[in-house]
Amino acid sequence: MLFSVLLTARAQAQAPKVPAVKLAHLQKYLNSTADTTYIINFWATWCKPCIEELPHFEAVQQQSKGKPVKVILVSMDFVKDLDKRVVPFVTRNKLKSIVFLLDEPDQNAWIDIVDPSWSGAIPATLFINNARKQRLFLEKPMTLAQLQQHLTSTLSKTP
């Protein structure tokens, strides 16, 4: 019995933190004045094109170590699925980027805040660096080359 308690405690300690957050948490990135490029990807565990492109975001995060770049993965799964789907998915795929689940069930209340052109379809990605007045929203799956190209374009602009 003690062994199973220790095993459970160890598994919980190793489980990634995937908080369920409100819009205000996302707005910290959307409104940041720091000279940091945020690559914010909206995805879900049930979205095949989303899952296929996640390794590209992880690669960009790794390649950008030491640079003012942050990859933020925003899960659009239901909050009720956080512990049974999202956390196991993040663990199984060893995601290192910042991951959180957006707990805002009424998309109409916040989608235009992310981008007025967004239909709500995923995958969707926002490149944003307010210090450089850069903002690019793409509502489609991304290849690694496309991610790198858009990031390079954003970083090459003078603040």
C-alpha positions in Angstrom: 0.0 0.0 0.0 2.8 2.4 0.9 4.4 1.6 -2.5 1.3 2.6 -4.4 0.9 5.8 -2.4 4.6 6.7 -3.2 4.1 5.8 -6.9 1.0 8.0 -7.1 2.7 10.9 -5.4 5.7 10.6 -7.8 3.4 10.5 -10.8 1.6 13.6 -9.6 4.9 15.4 -9.0 6.0 14.6 -12.5 2.7 15.5 -14.2 2.9 18.8 -16.1 1.1 21.9 -14.8 -1.7 22.7 -17.2 -3.8 25.3 -15.5 -7.3 26.1 -16.6 -7.3 29.9 -17.0 -9.7 32.8 -17.8 -9.2 35.3 -20.6 -7.3 37.7 -18.4 -4.4 35.2 -18.3 -4.3 35.1 -22.1 -4.5 38.9 -22.3 -1.2 39.2 -20.4 0.4 37.8 -23.5 -1.8 39.7 -26.0 -1.2 43.0 -24.3 2.5 42.6 -23.3 4.7 45.6 -24.1 7.9 43.5 -23.6 10.1 43.1 -26.7 9.1 39.4 -26.8 7.5 37.6 -29.7 4.7 35.3 -28.5 3.6 32.5 -30.7 0.2 31.6 -29.4 -1.2 28.4 -30.9 -4.9 27.4 -30.3 -5.3 23.7 -30.5 -7.2 20.7 -29.0 -6.5 17.1 -28.3 -9.3 16.0 -30.6 -8.0 18.1 -33.6 -5.8 16.0 -35.9 -4.2 18.9 -37.7 -3.5 20.6 -34.4 -1.8 17.5 -33.0 0.3 17.1 -36.2 1.7 20.6 -36.0 2.5 20.6 -32.2 6.0 19.1 -32.7 6.8 22.1 -35.0 5.9 24.5 -32.2 8.1 22.5 -29.8 11.0 22.7 -32.2 10.7 26.4 -32.6 10.6 26.8 -28.8 13.8 24.7 -28.5 15.5 26.6 -31.4 14.6 29.9 -29.7 16.2 29.3 -26.4 17.9 32.4 -25.2 15.9 34.6 -27.6 12.9 36.8 -26.7 10.5 34.2 -28.0 7.8 32.3 -26.1 5.6 29.5 -27.5 2.2 29.4 -25.7 -0.1 26.4 -26.4 -3.7 27.2 -25.6 -5.9 24.1 -25.4 -9.5 24.6 -26.5 -10.6 21.3 -24.9 -13.4 21.3 -22.4 -12.4 22.0 -18.8 -14.0 18.7 -17.8 -11.4 17.0 -20.0 -8.3 18.7 -18.4 -7.2 15.8 -16.2 -8.4 12.9 -18.3 -7.3 14.1 -21.8 -5.2 17.3 -21.8 -2.7 16.5 -19.0 -2.1 12.9 -20.2 -1.6 14.3 -23.8 0.9 16.9 -22.6 2.7 14.2 -20.6 2.7 11.6 -23.3 4.0 14.1 -25.9 6.6 15.7 -23.5 5.5 19.2 -24.4 7.9 21.8 -22.9 6.2 24.9 -24.1 3.8 26.8 -21.8 0.5 25.0 -22.0 -2.8 26.1 -20.5 -6.5 25.4 -21.1 -8.7 28.4 -21.8 -11.7 28.2 -19.6 -14.0 30.5 -21.5 -17.0 28.5 -22.9 -18.6 31.5 -24.7 -16.2 31.9 -27.7 -18.3 34.9 -29.0 -17.2 36.8 -25.9 -13.5 36.6 -26.5 -12.6 35.4 -30.1 -12.5 39.0 -31.5 -10.1 40.0 -28.7 -7.7 37.4 -30.1 -8.3 38.5 -33.7 -11.4 39.9 -35.4 -10.8 37.8 -38.5 -10.9 34.5 -36.6 -13.8 32.3 -37.4 -13.1 30.1 -34.4 -11.6 27.2 -36.4 -8.5 25.5 -35.1 -5.6 25.2 -35.5 -5.0 28.9 -35.3 -1.8 30.8 -34.5 -1.1 34.3 -33.5 2.4 35.8 -33.7 2.5 39.0 -31.6 5.2 41.4 -30.5 3.6 44.7 -29.5 7.0 46.4 -28.9 7.8 45.8 -32.6 4.2 46.5 -33.7 4.0 43.0 -35.2 0.8 40.9 -35.3 0.1 38.1 -37.6 -2.9 35.7 -37.3 -3.1 32.5 -39.3 -6.1 30.2 -39.2 -4.5 27.1 -40.7 -2.1 24.3 -39.9 1.6 25.4 -39.9 4.7 23.6 -41.1 8.0 24.0 -39.3 9.3 26.1 -42.2 6.3 28.4 -42.1 6.7 28.9 -38.3 10.4 29.7 -38.7 9.7 32.1 -41.6 7.0 34.0 -39.7 9.2 34.2 -36.6 12.2 35.4 -38.5 10.0 38.1 -40.2 8.7 39.3 -36.8 12.2 39.3 -35.2 13.7 41.2 -38.1 11.5 44.3 -37.5 13.1 47.1 -35.5 11.2 48.0 -32.3 
